[in-house]
């Protein structure tokens, strides 16, 4: 699949994942893409190596007698899994996503959002939202802009918008400057992992009315 991937993660996202500073939903998108893409997996390994070298070069610091137990207590209090960028699993969904829903596509609990489009919101921390989107071949997502960042990773099929065409493994990084109307390519239905850190900005009245109920 790597040979066909044309749209990759930015250095900023890979460095954020390596440093552990991304919201959980964004970490899921990065781990999922990296599991499908040899190029980004190699780049991530390079950032991990640089981070490890920097930590080794730091001087020793004085610690309190309770530092170790305090650290363990803080770790135990954290209930936010960090998806691992394992190699792509058998099936349509990458392994990090399969671990979130407990299986492949047959385990997804879809909910209709209209016009044949379905979504399944994944349980992540509140800083950002992750959802699986099912878009029938030939169907369009309503014209929209962004109030923050949106990552869209194609898992099956393909879509095209004002920027380019995105096929399996490709990831589109959208920000406040992009207004677009993604259209699923004729052929296989399009399934994507979409991650946002702010509500979308729809132009149409009906999508704006439905937006609070669909949590988009």
C-alpha positions as CSV (number, residue, x, y, z in Angstrom):
1,X,0.0,0.0,0.0
2,X,2.9,2.4,0.7
3,X,3.8,2.6,-3.0
4,X,0.4,4.2,-3.7
5,X,0.3,6.7,-0.8
6,X,0.9,10.2,-2.0
7,X,-0.3,12.3,0.9
8,X,1.7,12.0,4.1
9,X,1.9,13.4,7.7
10,X,3.7,16.6,8.4
11,X,6.9,16.7,10.5
12,X,4.9,18.7,13.1
13,X,2.4,15.9,13.6
14,X,5.1,13.2,13.7
15,X,7.1,15.1,16.2
16,X,4.1,15.8,18.3
17,X,3.2,12.1,18.3
18,X,6.8,11.1,19.2
19,X,6.8,13.6,22.0
20,X,3.4,12.5,23.3
21,X,1.9,16.0,23.0
22,X,-1.0,15.3,20.6
23,X,-4.6,14.9,21.7
24,X,-5.6,11.2,21.8
25,X,-7.8,11.5,18.6
26,X,-4.9,12.9,16.7
27,X,-2.5,10.2,18.0
28,X,-5.0,7.6,16.7
29,X,-5.0,9.2,13.2
30,X,-1.1,9.4,13.2
31,X,-0.7,5.8,14.5
32,X,-3.2,4.5,11.9
33,X,-1.5,6.3,9.0
34,X,2.0,5.2,10.2
35,X,0.7,1.6,10.4
36,X,-0.1,1.8,6.6
37,X,2.9,3.9,5.4
38,X,6.5,2.8,5.5
39,X,7.8,6.3,4.7
40,X,6.1,7.9,7.7
41,X,7.0,5.0,9.9
42,X,10.6,5.5,9.1
43,X,10.4,9.3,9.7
44,X,8.7,8.6,13.0
45,X,11.5,6.3,14.0
46,X,14.0,9.0,13.2
47,X,12.2,11.5,15.4
48,X,12.0,8.9,18.2
49,X,15.8,8.4,17.9
50,X,16.5,12.1,18.1
51,X,14.2,12.5,21.2
52,X,16.0,9.6,22.9
53,X,19.4,11.1,22.2
54,X,18.3,14.4,23.6
55,X,17.1,12.7,26.8
56,X,20.4,10.9,27.2
57,X,22.2,14.2,26.9
58,X,20.3,15.8,29.7
59,X,22.1,16.2,33.0
60,X,21.1,14.5,36.2
61,X,18.5,16.1,38.4
62,X,17.9,15.8,42.1
63,X,14.8,13.9,43.0
64,X,12.8,13.7,46.1
65,X,12.4,10.5,48.1
66,X,8.9,10.1,46.9
67,X,9.5,10.9,43.2
68,X,9.2,7.3,42.0
69,X,6.0,6.5,43.9
70,X,4.5,9.8,42.9
71,X,5.2,9.1,39.2
72,X,3.6,5.6,39.4
73,X,0.6,7.2,41.0
74,X,0.2,9.7,38.3
75,X,0.6,7.0,35.6
76,X,-2.1,4.9,37.3
77,X,-4.5,7.9,37.2
78,X,-4.2,8.3,33.5
79,X,-6.8,6.4,31.5
80,X,-6.0,7.7,28.0
81,X,-4.4,5.0,25.8
82,X,-1.8,6.1,23.3
83,X,-2.4,4.2,20.0
84,X,0.7,2.3,18.9
85,X,1.7,2.6,15.2
86,X,1.8,-1.1,14.5
87,X,2.0,-2.5,11.0
88,X,-1.4,-2.5,9.2
89,X,-3.6,-5.4,10.3
90,X,-5.6,-7.8,8.2
91,X,-8.9,-6.2,7.2
92,X,-10.1,-2.8,6.1
93,X,-9.4,-0.9,9.4
94,X,-5.8,-0.3,10.6
95,X,-4.9,-2.1,13.8
96,X,-5.0,1.0,16.1
97,X,-8.6,1.6,15.0
98,X,-9.5,-2.1,15.4
99,X,-8.2,-2.0,18.9
100,X,-10.6,0.9,19.7
101,X,-13.7,-0.8,18.3
102,X,-12.9,-4.4,19.1
103,X,-12.7,-5.7,15.5
104,X,-13.0,-4.7,11.9
105,X,-15.8,-3.2,9.9
106,X,-18.4,-5.7,11.2
107,X,-17.8,-4.3,14.7
108,X,-18.5,-0.7,13.8
109,X,-21.8,0.7,15.2
110,X,-22.8,3.1,12.4
111,X,-25.3,5.9,12.8
112,X,-26.9,7.6,9.8
113,X,-26.3,11.3,9.2
114,X,-28.4,11.5,6.1
115,X,-28.0,11.0,2.3
116,X,-26.5,7.6,2.8
117,X,-23.6,8.9,4.8
118,X,-22.9,7.2,8.2
119,X,-20.6,7.9,11.1
120,X,-19.3,6.2,14.2
121,X,-17.7,8.4,16.9
122,X,-14.8,6.7,18.7
123,X,-14.2,7.2,22.4
124,X,-11.3,9.5,22.9
125,X,-10.4,12.4,25.2
126,X,-12.3,15.7,24.9
127,X,-9.5,17.7,23.3
128,X,-10.4,16.4,19.8
129,X,-13.0,14.1,18.2
130,X,-12.3,11.0,16.1
131,X,-15.0,9.4,13.9
132,X,-15.3,6.8,11.2
133,X,-17.1,8.0,8.1
134,X,-18.9,5.9,5.5
135,X,-19.6,7.8,2.3
136,X,-21.4,6.0,-0.5
137,X,-19.6,6.0,-3.9
138,X,-20.5,9.2,-5.7
139,X,-21.9,10.9,-2.7
140,X,-20.6,14.3,-1.4
141,X,-19.9,15.6,2.0
142,X,-21.6,19.1,2.4
143,X,-19.4,22.0,1.6
144,X,-17.6,23.1,4.7
145,X,-14.6,25.0,6.2
146,X,-12.7,24.5,9.4
147,X,-12.4,26.3,12.7
148,X,-9.3,24.2,13.6
149,X,-7.4,21.2,12.1
150,X,-9.0,18.2,10.5
151,X,-7.1,15.1,9.6
152,X,-8.9,12.7,7.1
153,X,-7.3,9.3,6.6
154,X,-8.7,7.2,3.7
155,X,-9.2,3.5,4.7
156,X,-11.2,2.3,1.7
157,X,-12.2,3.8,-1.6
158,X,-11.2,7.3,-2.4
159,X,-12.4,10.9,-2.5
160,X,-11.5,14.1,-4.3
161,X,-11.9,17.7,-3.4
162,X,-10.6,21.1,-4.4
163,X,-7.1,20.1,-3.3
164,X,-6.5,16.6,-4.9
165,X,-7.5,13.0,-4.9
166,X,-7.0,10.9,-1.8
167,X,-6.9,7.1,-1.9
168,X,-6.3,4.4,0.7
169,X,-3.5,5.4,3.1
170,X,-3.6,9.0,2.0
171,X,-4.2,11.6,4.7
172,X,-5.5,15.1,4.1
173,X,-4.5,17.9,6.6
174,X,-7.0,20.7,6.5
175,X,-7.0,24.0,8.4
176,X,-8.9,27.3,8.6
177,X,-7.8,28.3,5.1
178,X,-9.4,25.3,3.4
179,X,-13.1,25.2,2.2
180,X,-13.9,22.1,0.3
181,X,-16.6,19.6,-0.8
182,X,-15.2,16.1,-0.6
183,X,-16.8,13.7,-3.1
184,X,-16.5,9.9,-2.9
185,X,-15.1,8.4,-6.0
186,X,-17.3,6.1,-8.1
187,X,-16.5,2.5,-7.4
188,X,-16.0,1.3,-3.8
189,X,-17.7,3.2,-1.0
190,X,-15.4,5.5,0.8
191,X,-14.5,4.9,4.5
192,X,-12.4,7.4,6.3
193,X,-11.0,8.1,9.8
194,X,-11.7,11.8,10.4
195,X,-10.3,13.7,13.4
196,X,-11.1,17.3,14.3
197,X,-10.2,19.6,17.2
198,X,-13.0,22.2,16.5
199,X,-16.4,22.1,14.9
200,X,-16.6,22.3,11.1
201,X,-18.0,25.4,9.5
202,X,-20.9,24.4,7.1
203,X,-22.3,26.8,4.6
204,X,-25.6,25.1,4.1
205,X,-28.5,25.7,6.5
206,X,-29.5,22.1,7.0
207,X,-26.0,20.9,7.9
208,X,-25.7,23.8,10.4
209,X,-29.0,22.9,12.0
210,X,-28.0,19.2,12.3
211,X,-24.5,19.9,13.4
212,X,-25.0,20.0,17.2
213,X,-26.9,16.7,17.1
214,X,-24.2,15.0,15.0
215,X,-21.3,16.4,17.0
216,X,-19.4,17.4,13.8
